[in-house]
Amino acid sequence: MEQTSLFRHTTTRPTKPRLGTVPSRGSCGEGRLGLAQEYSLGVIRARGLEKRYGDRQVLRRVEFELPRNGFLLVTGPNGSGKTTLLRICAGLAAPTGGELTCDVGRPSIGFLAHEPLVYRELNALENLDLYGRLYRIRERRERIGMLLERFGLWEERHARVASYSRGMLQRLALCRTLLHEPELLVLDEPYSALDDDGAALLDRELAERRATASFVVATHEPDRVLPLATARLALG
């Protein structure tokens, strides 16, 4: 009999302090954790998390806890379930077994998909302004300008996104993800297609936001973010 899943994205937060993170299991093997640190509130808790697509088991009994302001690094080969896990954490997919609770409301989550989710017929300003309106961001024009400047896209702000290179698209997708100052950042291969300058810009952004946000990051370049990570979950 298939296990019933419990999936909650809620703003209810635990009242008891929590210490560090719990041992984790990835699909087909043990997860690996970094050094535990003391945090007062947890953000995401997964217990026995499973996901199937038909007969294919993608995630098997995944367990972890992400403390507030924690940084969970997710690694694994292609097909190990990294993208699926991140979509579940962001509230975009539901598990078929186990339990996942998230104490951050969906409007406070910033999700970066593996592919840039931008409107290519619009320019960069129009893309970000549309997103800012959806999230009712105050002073969105100032924030849009700041992010475009920081990610080196200001000079190309009026160009249609269809003319952008893959690396520029990734920079714009990062601007979109960060625009509403999310409490929880769920990033799927954030360094994908970035050149050295773009990767350095992202390094700076992650380091600066490290103290004010919680992170779940899947990447094939773990050494790049390992200094920021508080825990590591290996899938596959």
VEXSETI-283475 format. One record per atom (N, C-alpha, C, CB): x, y negated, z; residue in one letter. Coordinates in steps of 0.001 Angstrom, whole numbers, padded with zeros to 6 digits, always signed. Glycine has a CB too. Layout:
N
XYZA...
# end
This chain:
236
+000854+001198+000000M+000000+000000+000000M+000880-001234+000000M-000961-000013+001228M+000559-002195-000866E+001403-003379-000987E+001228-004290+000214E+001084-004137-002273E+002309-004880+000632Q+002313-005758+001788Q+001583-007050+001475Q+003741-006048+002237Q+000783-007523+002414T+000082-008787+002258T+001054-009935+002436T-001077-008899+003258T+000923-010959+001615S+001813-012111+001722S+001141-013232+002488S+002239-012599+000336S+001951-013992+003196L+001496-015185+003900L+002348-016339+003412L+001590-015019+005464L+001697-017327+002815F+002426-018419+002178F+001820-019717+002650F+002385-018313+000623F+002617-020503+003371R+002087-021744+003915R+003058-022884+003645R+001817-021608+005425R+002553-023945+003064H+003271-025213+003012H+002479-026149+003900H+003422-025774+001524H+003047-026502+005027T+002311-027252+006031T+003207-028301+006657T+001749-026318+007104T+002597-029326+007199T+003369-030353+007897T+003468-030057+009385T+002743-031725+007681T+002887-028958+009842T+003019-028573+011239T+004453-028164+011516T+002047-027429+011593T+005016-028662+012609R+006418-028395+012904R+006549-027700+014250R+007234-029697+012892R+007539-026831+014418P+007711-026124+015673P+008101-027069+016794P+008752-025038+015523P+007691-026731+018001T+007986-027586+019145T+009199-027112+019921T+006795-027652+020062T+009588-025856+019772K+010732-025336+020508K+012005-025510+019699K+010523-023860+020860K+013113-025860+020348P+014384-025954+019627P+014788-024602+019066P+015486-026491+020544P+015493-024638+017940R+015999-023411+017332R+017503-023532+017204R+015338-023143+015945R+018184-022439+017359L+019642-022427+017300L+020090-021722+016035L+020244-021742+018548L+020739-022489+015146G+021364-021895+013978G+020388-021247+013032G+022361-020900+014400G+020867-020224+012312T+020059-019517+011345T+020092-018039+011660T+020544-019784+009915T+019103-017319+011152V+019019-015894+011423V+019734-015133+010321V+017549-015438+011542V+020188-013898+010587P+020797-013106+009532P+019839-012952+008366P+021217-011736+010061P+020384-012972+007165S+019557-012983+005964S+019757-011718+005163S+019869-014201+005106S+018724-011349+004410R+018826-010258+003457R+018470-010783+002081R+017911-009075+003855R+019311-010490+001120G+018975-010761-000262G+018460-009478-000881G+020194-011315-001045G+017961-009552-002123S+017506-008348-002792S+018706-007450-003054S+016766-008687-004110S+018573-006177-002735C+019619-005185-002983C+020904-005504-002233C+019905-005091-004467C+020821-006048-001050G+022058-006261-000312G+021916-007291+000773G+023145-006667-001239G+022943-007360+001627E+022938-008307+002730E+023266-009706+002243E+023926-007880+003803E+022553-010688+002784G+022926-012075+002545G+024098-012444+003428G+021740-013019+002799G+024764-013514+003056R+025895-013989+003843R+025580-015371+004372R+027194-014005+003007R+025906-015590+005631L+025615-016859+006275L+026891-017567+006671L+024732-016651+007490L+026842-018887+006635G+027950-019673+007139G+027835-019838+008635G+028005-021029+006457G+028629-020757+009192L+028622-020989+010623L+027300-021595+011047L+029780-021895+011030L+026698-021073+012109A+025439-021607+012624A+025701-022882+013398A+024724-020574+013515A+024786-023836+013256Q+024862-025070+013997Q+023526-025288+014691Q+025224-026262+013072Q+023513-026147+015704E+022303-026350+016478E+021446-027446+015860E+022647-026695+017922E+020184-027120+015604Y+019224-028065+015060Y+017949-027944+015886Y+018953-027802+013535Y+017191-029034+015957S+016004-029032+016797S+014780-028515+016071S+015738-030412+017309S+014726-028619+014760L+013533-028250+014023L+013907-027450+012789L+012733-029491+013634L+013109-026416+012491G+013289-025658+011275G+012457-026258+010158G+012923-024196+011492G+012876-026036+008907V+012156-026557+007751V+011479-025432+006981V+013104-027329+006833V+012238-024373+006645I+011698-023227+005915I+012070-021959+006659I+012225-023187+004451I+011103-021039+006764R+011355-019734+007360R+010792-018661+006438R+010727-019633+008783R+011625-017707+006061A+011201-016592+005216A+011407-015296+005980A+011984-016571+003870A+010394-014458+005997R+010452-013169+006682R+009938-012078+005744R+009623-013200+008002R+010811-011160+005381G+010413-010039+004531G+009849-010466+003191G+009405-009203+005241G+010374-011544+002629L+009812-012138+001418L+010036-011225+000213L+010433-013523+001159L+008967-010991-000546E+009050-010155-001738E+008311-010820-002891E+008474-008752-001463E+008765-010520-004096K+008091-011019-005290K+008198-009992-006398K+008686-012367-005742K+007044-009686-006995R+006970-008763-008118R+006360-009463-009321R+006152-007512-007748R+006823-009090-010492Y+006166-009438-011740Y+005798-008119-012409Y+007087-010338-012668Y+004560-007699-012230G+004155-006384-012705G+004896-005303-011938G+004413-006247-014212G+005593-004434-012646D+006354-003366-012003D+007768-003798-011619D+006423-002166-012917D+008133-004993-011961R+009505-005448-011708R+009599-006143-010355R+009978-006399-012826R+010465-005616-009489Q+010706-006209-008172Q+011829-007228-008315Q+011066-005113-007102Q+011506-008516-008091V+012485-009582-008250V+013150-009921-006922V+011826-010824-008838V+012358-010029-005868L+012874-010295-004522L+012442-009167-003602L+012374-011672-003983L+013377-008724-002769R+013085-007619-001860R+013515-007992-000439R+013799-006319-002325R+012526-008189+000415R+012731-008426+001842R+013798-009496+002111R+013123-007127+002527R+013618-010638+001512V+014524-011769+001732V+014154-012458+003042V+014463-012778+000541V+015145-012721+003867E+014910-013374+005155E+015956-014466+005379E+014945-012339+006312E+015473-015638+005772F+016385-016720+006141F+015596-017790+006872F+017098-017314+004891F+016315-018672+007523E+015720-019854+008133E+016602-021054+007822E+015545-019670+009672E+015980-022097+007313L+016689-023331+006998L+016380-024363+008072L+016297-023860+005591L+017366-024754+008867P+017129-025777+009891P+017014-027161+009268P+018254-025764+010932P+016422-028064+010012R+016319-029435+009521R+017721-030007+009297R+015517-030319+010519R+017884-030650+008142N+019172-031167+007686N+020181-030059+007404N+019737-032116+008715N+019686-028837+007230G+020558-027743+006837G+020744-027705+005329G+020000-026418+007329G+021718-026932+004891F+022047-026811+003467F+022236-025328+003174F+023342-027644+003088F+021245-024715+002509L+021297-023300+002156L+021799-023157+000725L+019905-022634+002319L+022921-022480+000576L+023504-022196-000731L+023052-020807-001167L+025065-022294-000690L+022383-020723-002314V+021870-019456-002842V+022707-019068-004048V+020355-019563-003223V+023280-017869-004004T+024119-017394-005100T+023643-016025-005555T+025602-017338-004675T+024103-015614-006721G+023748-014310-007254G+023827-014317-008763G+022354-013902-006798G+023930-013144-009381P+024008-013069-010841P+022680-013440-011489P+024426-011668-011278P+022705-013638-012796N+021470-013888-013529N+020500-012731-013317N+021756-014089-015034N+019230-013060-013092G+018219-012033-012876G+018085-011568-011450G+018513-010878-013719G+018840-012165-010525S+018786-011727-009123S+017638-012363-008346S+020093-012049-008435S+016937-013327-008942G+015775-013919-008284G+016000-015302-007711G+015327-013034-007207G+017105-015947-008053K+017389-017271-007490K+016305-018283-007859K+018754-017769-007976K+015986-018354-009148T+014973-019319-009585T+013621-019016-008967T+014857-019322-011107T+013263-017754-008895T+011991-017371-008276T+011943-017798-006825T+011772-015863-008383T+013023-017558-006089L+013061-017949-004678L+012909-019458-004529L+014371-017482-004025L+013596-020226-005365L+013509-021676-005254L+012113-022180-005596L+014536-022335-006161L+011462-021575-006568R+010094-021977-006906R+009139-021684-005755R+009621-021258-008178R+009365-020590-005048I+008542-020290-003874I+008789-021327-002785I+008840-018869-003341I+010049-021668-002556C+010375-022668-001532C+009747-024023-001843C+011888-022819-001405C+009634-024353-003132A+009077-025641-003542A+007555-025629-003618A+009642-026040-004880A+006940-024481-003374G+005489-024395-003423G+004929-024222-004815G+004903-025600-002816G+005759-023824-005776L+005326-023666-007160L+005014-022225-007524L+006377-024196-008084L+005286-021307-006632A+004967-019894-006833A+004683-019283-005470A+006133-019135-007564A+003948-018195-005466A+003596-017519-004218A+004247-016141-004175A+002059-017399-004070A+004694-015702-003004P+005263-014355-002888P+004168-013308-002971P+006044-014203-001571P+004555-012095-003302T+003609-010982-003293T+003708-010171-002012T+003844-010082-004492T+004659-010484-001170G+004800-009812+000114G+005616-010647+001064G+005436-008446-000059G+005434-010397+002352G+006188-011126+003354G+005569-012463+003689G+007591-011326+002891G+006371-013321+004294E+005879-014606+004790E+006897-015698+004526E+005562-014527+006291E+006407-016838+004049L+007234-018030+003945L+006445-019221+004464L+007698-018265+002483L+007038-019962+005382T+006424-021193+005873T+007366-022349+005601T+006091-021094+007389T+006790-023468+005194C+007562-024677+004919C+006924-025823+005681C+007626-024984+003387C+007702-026501+006502D+007187-027573+007341D+007378-028950+006718D+007854-027531+008687D+007548-028986+005411V+007638-030248+004680V+006495-030281+003677V+009031-030407+003965V+005733-031365+003664G+004642-031489+002708G+005152-031565+001284G+003808-032709+003021G+004371-031098+000335R+004817-031065-001058R+005220-032434-001606R+003732-030491-001915R+004545-033536-001226P+005004-034846-001722P+006405-035224-001247P+004036-035918-001292P+006913-034536-000231S+008242-034842+000306S+009299-033849-000152S+008197-034869+001816S+008971-033050-001181I+009909-032089-001752I+010374-032594-003111I+009261-030680-001878I+011671-032545-003342G+012230-032861-004649G+012724-031583-005302G+013374-033896-004532G+012127-031209-006428F+012472-029950-007096F+013138-030237-008432F+011216-029071-007299F+014321-029690-008606L+015030-029764-009881L+014983-028393-010528L+016504-030246-009691L+014285-028285-011655A+014172-027011-012350A+015441-026717-013142A+012952-027012-013278A+015543-025478-013580H+016709-025075-014366H+016771-025841-015687H+016676-023564-014634H+015606-026199-016232E+015534-027020-017436E+014998-028400-017063E+014636-026349-018520E+015497-029477-017678P+015005-030820-017353P+013520-030950-017675P+015804-031886-018120P+012756-031454-016726L+011325-031657-016930L+011081-033147-017156L+010492-031126-015710L+011346-033593-018370V+011179-035005-018721V+010414-035082-020039V+012567-035735-018831V+009792-036236-020272Y+009046-036467-021505Y+009993-037050-022552Y+007831-037420-021259Y+010267-036271-023576R+011302-036660-024536R+010850-037761-025481R+011732-035463-025337R+009551-037979-025596E+009080-039063-026457E+009132-040422-025763E+007664-038779-026916E+009396-040424-024452L+009519-041658-023686L+010990-041997-023469L+008788-041536-022334L+011259-043226-023053N+012624-043564-022673N+012833-043298-021186N+012936-045036-023008N+014031-043544-020697A+014346-043219-019301A+013510-044045-018335A+015831-043446-019022A+013364-045343-018610L+012569-046198-017733L+011126-045728-017667L+012623-047646-018207L+010563-045382-018814E+009165-044940-018859E+008983-043621-018125E+008693-044800-020310E+009938-042708-018284N+009869-041433-017572N+009836-041645-016066N+011054-040547-017949N+010764-042424-015569L+010865-042604-014123L+009732-043468-013583L+012207-043226-013764L+009268-044445-014368D+008150-045267-013918D+006884-044425-013798D+007922-046443-014882D+006657-043523-014752L+005503-042629-014679L+005570-041775-013421L+005430-041734-015928L+006733-041215-013165Y+006907-040382-011975Y+006728-041216-010710Y+008296-039710-011982Y+007262-042423-010695G+007114-043295-009533G+005675-043658-009263G+007917-044545-009718G+004880-043871-010315R+003461-044169-010141R+002722-042978-009547R+002831-044566-011476R+003051-041784-010020L+002400-040584-009491L+002643-040441-007993L+002902-039337-010225L+003843-040795-007546Y+004195-040682-006133Y+003952-041978-005357Y+005645-040277-005999Y+003415-042986-006043R+003091-044264-005403R+004293-044821-004630R+001890-044094-004456R+005410-044838-005312I+006650-045289-004689I+006682-046815-004654I+007881-044733-005449I+006893-047357-003483R+007030-048796-003353R+008373-049246-003945R+006913-049222-001870R+008356-050422-004528E+009575-050987-005121E+010237-049985-006066E+010566-051407-004018E+009405-049313-006842R+009936-048254-007698R+010882-048798-008768R+008795-047499-008359R+010623-050019-009253R+011495-050556-010298R+012916-050742-009784R+010948-051886-010819R+013035-051211-008553E+014368-051372-007972E+015052-050024-007791E+014283-052102-006628E+014294-049040-007341R+014863-047705-007127R+015253-047071-008459R+013860-046800-006379R+014408-047257-009462I+014719-046713-010786I+016016-047320-011320I+013557-046982-011771I+016130-048627-011215G+017345-049283-011684G+018578-048808-010947G+017216-050771-011541G+018460-048639-009640M+019592-048193-008842M+020047-046797-009263M+019230-048206-007357M+019090-045883-009443L+019449-044512-009802L+020035-044435-011209L+018228-043603-009697L+019438-045156-012155L+019983-045147-013513L+021405-045697-013535L+019089-045963-014453L+021647-046703-012735E+023001-047262-012647E+023965-046257-012033E+022998-048558-011821E+023535-045621-010954R+024416-044678-010251R+024760-043474-011121R+023760-044205-008952R+023810-043043-011946F+024049-041864-012774F+024510-042219-014188F+022793-041028-012847F+024889-043471-014399G+025495-043865-015660G+024559-043892-016850G+026599-042967-015958G+023265-044138-016614L+022282-044146-017698L+021696-045528-017970L+021170-043189-017377L+022166-046536-017265W+021552-047859-017380W+021623-048396-018811W+022231-048837-016425W+022745-048225-019467E+022904-048764-020817E+022009-048042-021822E+024362-048664-021256E+021567-046839-021486E+020722-046044-022383E+019272-046011-021913E+021262-044621-022491E+018896-046928-021060R+017573-046865-020425R+016422-047064-021410R+017481-047908-019337R+016657-047763-022524H+015593-048017-023500H+015589-047004-024648H+015737-049417-024062H+016553-046108-024665A+016622-045107-025736A+015650-043966-025451A+018064-044559-025884A+015030-043465-026508R+014144-042311-026333R+014955-041133-025800R+013440-041934-027675R+014356-040426-024872V+015049-039308-024236V+015362-038215-025255V+014205-038737-023086V+014598-038141-026334A+014858-037144-027375A+016249-037300-027973A+013811-037246-028475A+016830-038488-027861S+018168-038725-028411S+019277-038412-027414S+018291-040162-028865S+018928-038045-026191Y+019922-037792-025147Y+020637-036469-025379Y+019261-037794-023767Y+021878-036410-024951S+022594-035135-024901S+022049-034300-023744S+024131-035361-024744S+022426-033024-023713R+021954-032150-022625R+022450-032652-021279R+022421-030698-022849R+023660-033157-021220G+024175-033684-019963G+023428-034918-019502G+025633-034002-020097G+023055-035802-020437M+022275-036987-020087M+020887-036598-019598M+022165-037931-021287M+020288-035586-020216L+018990-035094-019755L+019078-034610-018313L+018489-033962-020664L+020173-033926-017994Q+020345-033437-016627Q+020488-034602-015655Q+021572-032512-016532Q+021202-035629-016039R+021334-036811-015177R+019971-037462-014942R+022310-037833-015804R+019165-037563-016004L+017837-038160-015858L+016947-037293-014973L+017182-038359-017234L+017040-035978-015129A+016259-035080-014278A+016654-035235-012809A+016446-033622-014725A+017926-035453-012548L+018375-035689-011175L+017821-037008-010643L+019912-035693-011104L+017793-038039-011476C+017178-039310-011061C+015717-039096-010686C+017290-040367-012188C+015006-038350-011509R+013592-038072-011222R+013431-037326-009910R+012964-037263-012358R+014284-036361-009662T+014185-035553-008448T+014438-036379-007196T+015167-034395-008507T+015330-037349-007288L+015733-038138-006122L+014903-039401-005927L+017180-038512-006242L+014075-039752-006904L+013414-041054-006917L+012571-041313-005676L+012550-041168-008135L+011843-040308-005197H+010915-040521-004076H+011534-040209-002716H+009683-039671-004265H+012863-040159-002648E+013576-039940-001382E+013033-038716-000635E+013467-041187-000489E+013089-037536-001248P+012502-036346-000623P+013223-035913+000647P+012502-035206-001603P+012450-035326+001562E+013023-034754+002784E+013699-033422+002502E+011940-034573+003851E+013155-032683+001534L+013680-031369+001165L+014021-031383-000316L+012658-030236+001490L+015269-031056-000634L+015718-030982-002021L+015938-029525-002400L+017015-031806-002231L+015228-029070-003422V+015336-027704-003927V+015900-027818-005341V+013934-026944-003906V+017156-027446-005497L+017892-027722-006731L+018349-026426-007388L+019100-028626-006448L+017876-026197-008607D+018222-024996-009362D+019291-025351-010393D+016962-024383-010054D+020500-024891-010165E+021650-025150-011038E+021801-026648-011333E+021504-024365-012357E+021999-027464-010312P+022062-028917-010528P+023253-029372-011363P+022104-029616-009206P+024325-028575-011429Y+025512-028966-012195Y+025435-028530-013656Y+026755-028379-011557Y+024335-027902-014037S+024198-027405-015400S+024340-028533-016417S+022852-026707-015575S+025220-028352-017379A+025434-029258-018516A+026119-030573-018150A+024120-029562-019160A+026456-030790-016891L+027124-032032-016516L+028606-031980-016889L+026962-032297-015009L+029118-033089-017413D+030552-033184-017640D+031245-033504-016318D+030877-034261-018712D+032552-033669-016349D+033294-033902-015109D+032811-035158-014386D+034786-034017-015404D+032544-036220-015146D+032075-037454-014521D+030695-037262-013897D+032036-038591-015549D+029807-036576-014615G+028474-036327-014084G+028509-035456-012850G+027609-035686-015132G+029366-034434-012851A+029491-033565-011683A+030015-034335-010481A+030413-032386-011990A+030952-035251-010722A+031481-036067-009627A+030403-036987-009063A+032682-036894-010106A+029540-037528-009931L+028429-038361-009467L+027484-037554-008590L+027666-038958-010659L+027204-036322-009004L+026324-035475-008207L+026979-035102-006884L+025950-034213-008985L+028274-034811-006898D+028989-034551-005643D+028758-035686-004652D+030501-034372-005903D+028881-036907-005128R+028716-038075-004263R+027293-038168-003719R+029068-039353-005025R+026303-037941-004588E+024909-038032-004147E+024598-036994-003079E+023963-037857-005335E+025026-035766-003286L+024758-034711-002307L+025426-035027-000978L+025241-033351-002831L+026664-035490-001026A+027378-035804+000211A+026701-036945+000964A+028835-036167-000092A+026220-037962+000233E+025590-039105+000884E+024233-038751+001478E+025435-040241-000100E+023507-037825+000844R+022182-037452+001323R+022222-036295+002309R+021299-037093+000160R+023398-035748+002510R+023542-034558+003354R+023002-034763+004769R+024998-034156+003427R+023126-035956+005330A+022719-036201+006713A+021243-036527+006855A+023530-037319+007289A+020548-036782+005746T+019161-037242+005841T+018158-036314+005180T+019041-038595+005234T+018621-035252+004535A+017719-034339+003835A+018139-032899+004098A+017706-034632+002315A+017220-031979+003820S+017508-030548+003863S+017627-030049+002425S+016395-029760+004650S+018436-029013+002213F+018749-028571+000856F+018602-027059+000711F+020165-028995+000476F+018043-026643-000428V+018160-025274-000920V+018718-025403-002332V+016762-024490-000890V+019928-024891-002551V+020629-025106-003817V+021099-023770-004376V+021829-026069-003628V+020703-023478-005612A+021199-022301-006320A+022191-022760-007374A+020033-021489-006964A+023353-022141-007396T+024370-022563-008356T+025339-021433-008661T+025130-023774-007829T+025877-021478-009883H+026957-020570-010268H+028322-021174-009948H+026866-020235-011762H+028314-022353-009329E+029555-023009-008916E+029550-023198-007401E+029730-024377-009640E+029527-022110-006636P+029389-022234-005179P+030519-023001-004510P+029303-020878-004570P+031728-022893-005047D+032855-023586-004413D+032660-025097-004407D+034157-023239-005128D+031860-025579-005332R+031654-027021-005447R+030865-027567-004255R+030927-027349-006754R+029897-026805-003763V+029043-027299-002677V+029305-026590-001354V+027586-027138-003052V+030214-025626-001350L+030472-024866-000133L+030841-025749+001057L+031572-023874-000382L+031604-026842+000874P+031911-027690+002036P+030679-028318+002677P+032859-028780+001628P+029576-028438+001927L+028351-029030+002465L+027426-027997+003090L+027617-029768+001376L+027615-026726+002740A+026659-025684+003114A+026755-025320+004593A+026884-024443+002267A+025594-025094+005197T+025534-024559+006555T+025221-023069+006548T+024489-025309+007378T+024730-022547+005416A+024416-021125+005307A+024464-020721+003845A+023026-020807+005922A+024694-019437+003627R+024767-018917+002262R+023947-017643+002174R+026238-018654+001838R+023129-017553+001130L+022300-016378+000881L+022688-015801-000468L+020780-016731+000926L+023207-014577-000481A+023636-013931-001717A+022568-012946-002161A+024999-013215-001529A+022031-013134-003354L+021031-012242-003929L+021690-011341-004962L+019872-013045-004564L+021113-010149-005121G+021614-009254-006141G+022700-008327-005650G+022119-010037-007282G
# end
